[in-house]
Amino acid sequence: MKFEKMVSKSIAGGTFDEIYIEEGFFILTCKNDDINTNILERKIDSNYIQFHFCTKGTADFMFNQGNYTLNINEETSLLLYNPQRDLPIHLELKPHSWLVSLVISIKKFHGLFSEDANYVTFLTDDNKDKKYYKDGKISPSMAVVLNQLISFNLNNSIKPLYFKGKAYELLSLFFNRSEDADIEQCPFLVDEVNVAKLKKAKDIIIANMAEPPTLQELADEIDLSLKKLKEGFKQIYGDSVFSFLFDYKMEVARKLLESGNYNVNEVGLRVGYSTGSHFIAAFKKKFGTTPKKYIMGSS
Protein backbone atom coordinates (compact mmCIF):
# COMPACT_ATOMS: atom_id res chain seq x y z
CA MET A 1 0.00 0.00 0.00
CA LYS A 2 1.38 3.36 -0.98
CA PHE A 3 0.72 6.82 0.42
CA GLU A 4 1.31 9.72 -1.92
CA LYS A 5 1.46 13.48 -1.58
CA MET A 6 -1.83 15.11 -2.53
CA VAL A 7 -1.87 17.53 -5.45
CA SER A 8 -4.44 20.32 -5.85
CA LYS A 9 -7.32 19.61 -8.24
CA SER A 10 -10.79 20.82 -9.16
CA ILE A 11 -13.60 19.02 -7.32
CA ALA A 12 -17.38 19.23 -6.93
CA GLY A 13 -19.62 18.36 -4.00
CA GLY A 14 -21.33 14.98 -3.71
CA THR A 15 -23.42 13.07 -1.18
CA PHE A 16 -23.50 9.56 0.26
CA ASP A 17 -26.66 7.49 0.25
CA GLU A 18 -26.66 6.30 3.86
CA ILE A 19 -28.55 3.18 4.90
CA TYR A 20 -28.96 2.40 8.61
CA ILE A 21 -28.57 -1.32 9.34
CA GLU A 22 -28.77 -1.31 13.13
CA GLU A 23 -27.13 0.41 16.08
CA GLY A 24 -23.42 0.84 15.29
CA PHE A 25 -23.69 -0.39 11.72
CA PHE A 26 -24.52 1.45 8.49
CA ILE A 27 -23.81 1.38 4.74
CA LEU A 28 -22.70 4.27 2.56
CA THR A 29 -23.06 4.11 -1.22
CA CYS A 30 -22.08 6.70 -3.79
CA LYS A 31 -22.25 6.68 -7.58
CA ASN A 32 -20.48 9.39 -9.53
CA ASP A 33 -21.70 9.08 -13.11
CA ASP A 34 -20.62 12.65 -13.80
CA ILE A 35 -17.59 13.95 -15.71
CA ASN A 36 -16.29 15.79 -12.63
CA THR A 37 -14.57 14.44 -9.53
CA ASN A 38 -16.89 14.49 -6.51
CA ILE A 39 -15.78 15.17 -2.95
CA LEU A 40 -17.68 13.41 -0.15
CA GLU A 41 -17.25 13.73 3.60
CA ARG A 42 -18.59 11.85 6.63
CA LYS A 43 -17.50 12.03 10.28
CA ILE A 44 -16.32 8.65 11.59
CA ASP A 45 -14.81 8.33 15.06
CA SER A 46 -12.21 5.87 16.34
CA ASN A 47 -14.84 3.39 17.54
CA TYR A 48 -15.60 2.27 13.99
CA ILE A 49 -14.04 -0.02 11.39
CA GLN A 50 -14.44 0.96 7.75
CA PHE A 51 -14.73 -1.41 4.79
CA HIS A 52 -14.62 0.31 1.40
CA PHE A 53 -15.31 -1.42 -1.93
CA CYS A 54 -14.70 0.26 -5.28
CA THR A 55 -16.88 -1.52 -7.86
CA LYS A 56 -16.15 0.89 -10.69
CA GLY A 57 -13.54 3.55 -11.46
CA THR A 58 -11.23 4.86 -8.73
CA ALA A 59 -11.23 7.04 -5.62
CA ASP A 60 -8.80 8.74 -3.22
CA PHE A 61 -9.16 8.90 0.57
CA MET A 62 -7.59 12.00 2.17
CA PHE A 63 -5.83 11.91 5.54
CA ASN A 64 -3.96 14.27 7.86
CA GLN A 65 -5.72 17.47 6.75
CA GLY A 66 -5.28 16.55 3.11
CA ASN A 67 -1.52 15.95 3.23
CA TYR A 68 -1.77 12.34 2.05
CA THR A 69 -4.03 10.24 -0.14
CA LEU A 70 -4.78 6.55 -0.16
CA ASN A 71 -6.01 5.25 -3.49
CA ILE A 72 -8.63 2.56 -4.10
CA ASN A 73 -9.07 1.18 -7.61
CA GLU A 74 -11.82 -0.69 -9.42
CA GLU A 75 -12.54 -4.19 -8.06
CA THR A 76 -10.46 -3.61 -4.92
CA SER A 77 -11.33 -3.24 -1.24
CA LEU A 78 -9.83 -1.22 1.58
CA LEU A 79 -10.14 -1.89 5.31
CA LEU A 80 -9.37 1.04 7.66
CA TYR A 81 -9.18 0.93 11.45
CA ASN A 82 -7.35 3.16 13.92
CA PRO A 83 -8.30 2.91 17.61
CA GLN A 84 -5.95 5.80 18.45
CA ARG A 85 -7.65 8.52 16.41
CA ASP A 86 -10.77 9.35 14.44
CA LEU A 87 -10.75 8.53 10.73
CA PRO A 88 -13.31 10.84 9.13
CA ILE A 89 -14.07 10.05 5.49
CA HIS A 90 -12.76 12.69 3.10
CA LEU A 91 -13.15 11.11 -0.30
CA GLU A 92 -12.45 12.17 -3.87
CA LEU A 93 -14.60 9.98 -6.10
CA LYS A 94 -13.36 10.14 -9.68
CA PRO A 95 -15.67 10.47 -12.71
CA HIS A 96 -17.70 7.35 -13.54
CA SER A 97 -16.84 5.68 -10.23
CA TRP A 98 -18.94 3.76 -7.71
CA LEU A 99 -18.14 3.00 -4.07
CA VAL A 100 -19.85 0.95 -1.35
CA SER A 101 -18.73 1.31 2.29
CA LEU A 102 -19.63 -0.70 5.39
CA VAL A 103 -19.02 1.12 8.68
CA ILE A 104 -19.40 -0.94 11.87
CA SER A 105 -18.50 -0.23 15.49
CA ILE A 106 -15.63 -2.24 16.93
CA LYS A 107 -17.94 -3.38 19.74
CA LYS A 108 -20.51 -4.83 17.35
CA PHE A 109 -17.84 -6.20 15.05
CA HIS A 110 -15.96 -7.91 17.87
CA GLY A 111 -19.21 -9.55 18.93
CA LEU A 112 -19.49 -11.23 15.55
CA PHE A 113 -16.20 -13.04 16.14
CA SER A 114 -16.10 -13.15 19.95
CA GLU A 115 -15.75 -16.93 20.05
CA ASP A 116 -12.83 -16.84 17.64
CA ALA A 117 -11.26 -13.39 17.74
CA ASN A 118 -7.98 -14.75 16.36
CA TYR A 119 -9.80 -15.51 13.11
CA VAL A 120 -9.62 -11.81 12.27
CA THR A 121 -5.98 -10.80 12.42
CA PHE A 122 -6.41 -7.27 13.71
CA LEU A 123 -8.59 -8.46 16.62
CA THR A 124 -5.82 -10.56 18.17
CA ASP A 125 -4.45 -9.43 21.53
CA ASP A 126 -1.23 -8.25 19.87
CA ASN A 127 -3.00 -6.09 17.29
CA LYS A 128 -6.29 -4.95 18.75
CA ASP A 129 -4.90 -1.55 19.81
CA LYS A 130 -2.93 -0.91 16.62
CA LYS A 131 -4.07 0.90 13.51
CA TYR A 132 -4.81 -1.36 10.58
CA TYR A 133 -4.89 -0.79 6.84
CA LYS A 134 -5.49 -3.59 4.38
CA ASP A 135 -6.30 -3.61 0.68
CA GLY A 136 -7.33 -6.58 -1.42
CA LYS A 137 -9.20 -7.81 -4.47
CA ILE A 138 -12.98 -8.00 -4.64
CA SER A 139 -13.88 -11.64 -5.29
CA PRO A 140 -16.59 -12.56 -7.82
CA SER A 141 -19.04 -13.50 -5.06
CA MET A 142 -18.40 -10.18 -3.29
CA ALA A 143 -18.93 -8.36 -6.60
CA VAL A 144 -22.38 -9.94 -6.88
CA VAL A 145 -23.44 -8.65 -3.44
CA LEU A 146 -21.92 -5.20 -4.02
CA ASN A 147 -23.78 -4.77 -7.29
CA GLN A 148 -27.01 -5.83 -5.58
CA LEU A 149 -26.41 -3.14 -2.93
CA ILE A 150 -25.59 -0.33 -5.34
CA SER A 151 -28.21 -1.31 -7.96
CA PHE A 152 -31.01 -1.93 -5.45
CA ASN A 153 -34.31 -2.03 -7.31
CA LEU A 154 -36.85 -3.51 -4.89
CA ASN A 155 -39.71 -2.02 -2.91
CA ASN A 156 -38.40 0.57 -0.43
CA SER A 157 -40.38 -1.02 2.39
CA ILE A 158 -38.06 -4.04 2.39
CA LYS A 159 -34.88 -2.00 1.83
CA PRO A 160 -33.66 -2.11 5.48
CA LEU A 161 -34.13 -5.88 5.71
CA TYR A 162 -32.55 -6.48 2.29
CA PHE A 163 -29.52 -4.32 3.06
CA LYS A 164 -29.05 -5.90 6.49
CA GLY A 165 -28.87 -9.36 4.95
CA LYS A 166 -26.51 -8.23 2.20
CA ALA A 167 -24.26 -6.34 4.64
CA TYR A 168 -23.67 -9.43 6.77
CA GLU A 169 -23.25 -11.57 3.67
CA LEU A 170 -20.57 -9.18 2.42
CA LEU A 171 -18.71 -9.27 5.74
CA SER A 172 -18.80 -13.07 5.70
CA LEU A 173 -17.34 -13.18 2.20
CA PHE A 174 -14.69 -10.59 3.08
CA PHE A 175 -13.33 -12.72 5.92
CA ASN A 176 -13.74 -16.07 4.23
CA ARG A 177 -10.25 -17.60 4.33
CA SER A 178 -10.77 -20.44 1.90
CA GLU A 179 -10.33 -19.67 -1.77
CA ASP A 180 -12.13 -22.92 -2.54
CA ALA A 181 -15.19 -21.66 -0.67
CA ASP A 182 -15.49 -18.64 -2.98
CA ILE A 183 -18.61 -19.91 -4.70
CA GLU A 184 -21.10 -17.75 -6.55
CA GLN A 185 -24.73 -17.51 -5.51
CA CYS A 186 -25.84 -18.60 -8.97
CA PRO A 187 -24.68 -22.09 -9.99
CA PHE A 188 -23.45 -20.96 -13.41
CA LEU A 189 -21.43 -18.03 -12.04
CA VAL A 190 -18.50 -20.28 -11.25
CA ASP A 191 -15.58 -18.01 -12.02
CA GLU A 192 -14.45 -14.49 -12.72
CA VAL A 193 -14.73 -15.07 -16.47
CA ASN A 194 -18.54 -15.31 -16.40
CA VAL A 195 -18.84 -12.35 -14.03
CA ALA A 196 -16.64 -10.36 -16.43
CA LYS A 197 -18.88 -11.39 -19.35
CA LEU A 198 -21.96 -10.04 -17.57
CA LYS A 199 -20.15 -6.83 -16.73
CA LYS A 200 -19.25 -6.55 -20.42
CA ALA A 201 -22.94 -7.01 -21.30
CA LYS A 202 -23.82 -4.08 -19.04
CA ASP A 203 -21.10 -1.93 -20.64
CA ILE A 204 -22.33 -2.83 -24.15
CA ILE A 205 -25.95 -1.82 -23.54
CA ILE A 206 -24.88 1.41 -21.85
CA ALA A 207 -22.55 2.30 -24.73
CA ASN A 208 -25.34 1.57 -27.22
CA MET A 209 -28.31 2.74 -25.17
CA ALA A 210 -29.93 4.61 -28.10
CA GLU A 211 -29.83 1.47 -30.29
CA PRO A 212 -29.19 -1.51 -27.99
CA PRO A 213 -28.67 -5.02 -29.34
CA THR A 214 -31.34 -7.68 -28.88
CA LEU A 215 -30.88 -10.05 -25.96
CA GLN A 216 -29.78 -12.81 -28.33
CA GLU A 217 -27.25 -10.51 -30.03
CA LEU A 218 -25.96 -9.49 -26.61
CA ALA A 219 -25.69 -13.11 -25.48
CA ASP A 220 -23.77 -13.99 -28.65
CA GLU A 221 -21.40 -11.05 -28.22
CA ILE A 222 -20.42 -11.99 -24.66
CA ASP A 223 -20.44 -15.73 -25.41
CA LEU A 224 -23.09 -16.78 -22.88
CA SER A 225 -26.37 -18.59 -23.48
CA LEU A 226 -29.49 -16.43 -23.48
CA LYS A 227 -30.69 -18.10 -20.29
CA LYS A 228 -27.42 -17.47 -18.46
CA LEU A 229 -27.35 -13.87 -19.64
CA LYS A 230 -30.86 -13.18 -18.32
CA GLU A 231 -30.46 -15.04 -15.02
CA GLY A 232 -26.93 -13.81 -14.37
CA PHE A 233 -27.67 -10.18 -15.18
CA LYS A 234 -30.63 -10.14 -12.79
CA GLN A 235 -28.57 -11.82 -10.08
CA ILE A 236 -25.72 -9.31 -10.29
CA TYR A 237 -27.55 -6.09 -11.16
CA GLY A 238 -30.87 -6.77 -9.48
CA ASP A 239 -32.99 -6.31 -12.60
CA SER A 240 -33.55 -7.56 -16.13
CA VAL A 241 -31.29 -6.26 -18.89
CA PHE A 242 -33.85 -3.90 -20.38
CA SER A 243 -35.29 -2.72 -17.05
CA PHE A 244 -31.75 -1.86 -16.01
CA LEU A 245 -31.20 -0.06 -19.33
CA PHE A 246 -34.50 1.83 -18.98
CA ASP A 247 -33.51 3.15 -15.54
CA TYR A 248 -30.07 4.10 -16.85
CA LYS A 249 -31.54 5.94 -19.87
CA MET A 250 -33.98 7.87 -17.71
CA GLU A 251 -31.18 8.93 -15.37
CA VAL A 252 -29.12 10.15 -18.34
CA ALA A 253 -32.18 11.97 -19.69
CA ARG A 254 -32.78 13.63 -16.33
CA LYS A 255 -29.22 14.95 -16.19
CA LEU A 256 -29.35 16.17 -19.80
CA LEU A 257 -32.57 18.06 -19.07
CA GLU A 258 -31.04 19.59 -15.94
CA SER A 259 -28.03 20.78 -17.96
CA GLY A 260 -30.29 23.09 -19.95
CA ASN A 261 -28.33 22.39 -23.15
CA TYR A 262 -30.99 20.30 -24.90
CA ASN A 263 -34.71 20.49 -25.53
CA VAL A 264 -37.05 17.60 -24.78
CA ASN A 265 -36.94 16.11 -28.30
CA GLU A 266 -33.13 16.27 -28.41
CA VAL A 267 -32.86 14.48 -25.07
CA GLY A 268 -35.32 11.82 -26.25
CA LEU A 269 -33.28 11.16 -29.39
CA ARG A 270 -30.05 10.92 -27.39
CA VAL A 271 -31.43 8.16 -25.21
CA GLY A 272 -33.09 6.27 -28.05
CA TYR A 273 -36.65 7.55 -28.50
CA SER A 274 -37.51 8.43 -32.11
CA THR A 275 -40.65 10.32 -31.16
CA GLY A 276 -41.12 12.93 -28.45
CA SER A 277 -44.39 11.37 -27.26
CA HIS A 278 -42.73 8.01 -26.53
CA PHE A 279 -39.96 9.72 -24.57
CA ILE A 280 -42.43 11.85 -22.59
CA ALA A 281 -44.45 8.73 -21.70
CA ALA A 282 -41.33 6.86 -20.60
CA PHE A 283 -40.06 9.79 -18.54
CA LYS A 284 -43.42 10.19 -16.83
CA LYS A 285 -43.51 6.46 -16.05
CA LYS A 286 -40.15 6.74 -14.30
CA PHE A 287 -40.40 10.11 -12.54
CA GLY A 288 -44.14 10.75 -12.33
CA THR A 289 -43.98 14.01 -14.26
CA THR A 290 -43.33 15.19 -17.81
CA PRO A 291 -39.88 16.35 -18.93
CA LYS A 292 -41.17 19.92 -19.38
CA LYS A 293 -42.63 20.07 -15.87
CA TYR A 294 -39.46 18.52 -14.49
CA ILE A 295 -37.33 21.25 -16.09
CA MET A 296 -39.62 23.95 -14.73
CA GLY A 297 -39.51 22.43 -11.26
CA SER A 298 -35.70 22.14 -11.18
CA SER A 299 -34.97 25.58 -12.61
C-alpha positions in Angstrom: 0.0 0.0 0.0 1.4 3.4 -1.0 0.7 6.8 0.4 1.3 9.7 -1.9 1.5 13.5 -1.6 -1.8 15.1 -2.5 -1.9 17.5 -5.4 -4.4 20.3 -5.9 -7.3 19.6 -8.2 -10.8 20.8 -9.2 -13.6 19.0 -7.3 -17.4 19.2 -6.9 -19.6 18.4 -4.0 -21.3 15.0 -3.7 -23.4 13.1 -1.2 -23.5 9.6 0.3 -26.7 7.5 0.3 -26.7 6.3 3.9 -28.5 3.2 4.9 -29.0 2.4 8.6 -28.6 -1.3 9.3 -28.8 -1.3 13.1 -27.1 0.4 16.1 -23.4 0.8 15.3 -23.7 -0.4 11.7 -24.5 1.5 8.5 -23.8 1.4 4.7 -22.7 4.3 2.6 -23.1 4.1 -1.2 -22.1 6.7 -3.8 -22.3 6.7 -7.6 -20.5 9.4 -9.5 -21.7 9.1 -13.1 -20.6 12.7 -13.8 -17.6 14.0 -15.7 -16.3 15.8 -12.6 -14.6 14.4 -9.5 -16.9 14.5 -6.5 -15.8 15.2 -3.0 -17.7 13.4 -0.2 -17.3 13.7 3.6 -18.6 11.9 6.6 -17.5 12.0 10.3 -16.3 8.7 11.6 -14.8 8.3 15.1 -12.2 5.9 16.3 -14.8 3.4 17.5 -15.6 2.3 14.0 -14.0 0.0 11.4 -14.4 1.0 7.8 -14.7 -1.4 4.8 -14.6 0.3 1.4 -15.3 -1.4 -1.9 -14.7 0.3 -5.3 -16.9 -1.5 -7.9 -16.2 0.9 -10.7 -13.5 3.5 -11.5 -11.2 4.9 -8.7 -11.2 7.0 -5.6 -8.8 8.7 -3.2 -9.2 8.9 0.6 -7.6 12.0 2.2 -5.8 11.9 5.5 -4.0 14.3 7.9 -5.7 17.5 6.8 -5.3 16.5 3.1 -1.5 15.9 3.2 -1.8 12.3 2.0 -4.0 10.2 -0.1 -4.8 6.5 -0.2 -6.0 5.2 -3.5 -8.6 2.6 -4.1 -9.1 1.2 -7.6 -11.8 -0.7 -9.4 -12.5 -4.2 -8.1 -10.5 -3.6 -4.9 -11.3 -3.2 -1.2 -9.8 -1.2 1.6 -10.1 -1.9 5.3 -9.4 1.0 7.7 -9.2 0.9 11.4 -7.4 3.2 13.9 -8.3 2.9 17.6 -5.9 5.8 18.4 -7.6 8.5 16.4 -10.8 9.4 14.4 -10.8 8.5 10.7 -13.3 10.8 9.1 -14.1 10.0 5.5 -12.8 12.7 3.1 -13.2 11.1 -0.3 -12.5 12.2 -3.9 -14.6 10.0 -6.1 -13.4 10.1 -9.7 -15.7 10.5 -12.7 -17.7 7.4 -13.5 -16.8 5.7 -10.2 -18.9 3.8 -7.7 -18.1 3.0 -4.1 -19.8 0.9 -1.3 -18.7 1.3 2.3 -19.6 -0.7 5.4 -19.0 1.1 8.7 -19.4 -0.9 11.9 -18.5 -0.2 15.5 -15.6 -2.2 16.9 -17.9 -3.4 19.7 -20.5 -4.8 17.3 -17.8 -6.2 15.0 -16.0 -7.9 17.9 -19.2 -9.6 18.9 -19.5 -11.2 15.5 -16.2 -13.0 16.1 -16.1 -13.2 19.9 -15.8 -16.9 20.1 -12.8 -16.8 17.6 -11.3 -13.4 17.7 -8.0 -14.7 16.4 -9.8 -15.5 13.1 -9.6 -11.8 12.3 -6.0 -10.8 12.4 -6.4 -7.3 13.7 -8.6 -8.5 16.6 -5.8 -10.6 18.2 -4.4 -9.4 21.5 -1.2 -8.2 19.9 -3.0 -6.1 17.3 -6.3 -4.9 18.7 -4.9 -1.6 19.8 -2.9 -0.9 16.6 -4.1 0.9 13.5 -4.8 -1.4 10.6 -4.9 -0.8 6.8 -5.5 -3.6 4.4 -6.3 -3.6 0.7 -7.3 -6.6 -1.4 -9.2 -7.8 -4.5 -13.0 -8.0 -4.6 -13.9 -11.6 -5.3 -16.6 -12.6 -7.8 -19.0 -13.5 -5.1 -18.4 -10.2 -3.3 -18.9 -8.4 -6.6 -22.4 -9.9 -6.9 -23.4 -8.7 -3.4 -21.9 -5.2 -4.0 -23.8 -4.8 -7.3 -27.0 -5.8 -5.6 -26.4 -3.1 -2.9 -25.6 -0.3 -5.3 -28.2 -1.3 -8.0 -31.0 -1.9 -5.4 -34.3 -2.0 -7.3 -36.8 -3.5 -4.9 -39.7 -2.0 -2.9 -38.4 0.6 -0.4 -40.4 -1.0 2.4 -38.1 -4.0 2.4 -34.9 -2.0 1.8 -33.7 -2.1 5.5 -34.1 -5.9 5.7 -32.6 -6.5 2.3 -29.5 -4.3 3.1 -29.0 -5.9 6.5 -28.9 -9.4 5.0 -26.5 -8.2 2.2 -24.3 -6.3 4.6 -23.7 -9.4 6.8 -23.2 -11.6 3.7 -20.6 -9.2 2.4 -18.7 -9.3 5.7 -18.8 -13.1 5.7 -17.3 -13.2 2.2 -14.7 -10.6 3.1 -13.3 -12.7 5.9 -13.7 -16.1 4.2 -10.2 -17.6 4.3 -10.8 -20.4 1.9 -10.3 -19.7 -1.8 -12.1 -22.9 -2.5 -15.2 -21.7 -0.7 -15.5 -18.6 -3.0 -18.6 -19.9 -4.7 -21.1 -17.7 -6.6 -24.7 -17.5 -5.5 -25.8 -18.6 -9.0 -24.7 -22.1 -10.0 -23.5 -21.0 -13.4 -21.4 -18.0 -12.0 -18.5 -20.3 -11.3 -15.6 -18.0 -12.0 -14.5 -14.5 -12.7 -14.7 -15.1 -16.5 -18.5 -15.3 -16.4 -18.8 -12.3 -14.0 -16.6 -10.4 -16.4 -18.9 -11.4 -19.3 -22.0 -10.0 -17.6 -20.1 -6.8 -16.7 -19.3 -6.5 -20.4 -22.9 -7.0 -21.3 -23.8 -4.1 -19.0 -21.1 -1.9 -20.6 -22.3 -2.8 -24.1 -25.9 -1.8 -23.5 -24.9 1.4 -21.8 -22.5 2.3 -24.7 -25.3 1.6 -27.2 -28.3 2.7 -25.2 -29.9 4.6 -28.1 -29.8 1.5 -30.3 -29.2 -1.5 -28.0 -28.7 -5.0 -29.3 -31.3 -7.7 -28.9 -30.9 -10.1 -26.0 -29.8 -12.8 -28.3 -27.3 -10.5 -30.0 -26.0 -9.5 -26.6 -25.7 -13.1 -25.5 -23.8 -14.0 -28.7 -21.4 -11.1 -28.2 -20.4 -12.0 -24.7 -20.4 -15.7 -25.4 -23.1 -16.8 -22.9 -26.4 -18.6 -23.5 -29.5 -16.4 -23.5 -30.7 -18.1 -20.3 -27.4 -17.5 -18.5 -27.4 -13.9 -19.6 -30.9 -13.2 -18.3 -30.5 -15.0 -15.0 -26.9 -13.8 -14.4 -27.7 -10.2 -15.2 -30.6 -10.1 -12.8 -28.6 -11.8 -10.1 -25.7 -9.3 -10.3 -27.5 -6.1 -11.2 -30.9 -6.8 -9.5 -33.0 -6.3 -12.6 -33.6 -7.6 -16.1 -31.3 -6.3 -18.9 -33.9 -3.9 -20.4 -35.3 -2.7 -17.1 -31.8 -1.9 -16.0 -31.2 -0.1 -19.3 -34.5 1.8 -19.0 -33.5 3.1 -15.5 -30.1 4.1 -16.9 -31.5 5.9 -19.9 -34.0 7.9 -17.7 -31.2 8.9 -15.4 -29.1 10.1 -18.3 -32.2 12.0 -19.7 -32.8 13.6 -16.3 -29.2 15.0 -16.2 -29.3 16.2 -19.8 -32.6 18.1 -19.1 -31.0 19.6 -15.9 -28.0 20.8 -18.0 -30.3 23.1 -20.0 -28.3 22.4 -23.1 -31.0 20.3 -24.9 -34.7 20.5 -25.5 -37.0 17.6 -24.8 -36.9 16.1 -28.3 -33.1 16.3 -28.4 -32.9 14.5 -25.1 -35.3 11.8 -26.3 -33.3 11.2 -29.4 -30.0 10.9 -27.4 -31.4 8.2 -25.2 -33.1 6.3 -28.0 -36.6 7.6 -28.5 -37.5 8.4 -32.1 -40.6 10.3 -31.2 -41.1 12.9 -28.5 -44.4 11.4 -27.3 -42.7 8.0 -26.5 -40.0 9.7 -24.6 -42.4 11.8 -22.6 -44.5 8.7 -21.7 -41.3 6.9 -20.6 -40.1 9.8 -18.5 -43.4 10.2 -16.8 -43.5 6.5 -16.1 -40.1 6.7 -14.3 -40.4 10.1 -12.5 -44.1 10.8 -12.3 -44.0 14.0 -14.3 -43.3 15.2 -17.8 -39.9 16.4 -18.9 -41.2 19.9 -19.4 -42.6 20.1 -15.9 -39.5 18.5 -14.5 -37.3 21.2 -16.1 -39.6 23.9 -14.7 -39.5 22.4 -11.3 -35.7 22.1 -11.2 -35.0 25.6 -12.6 
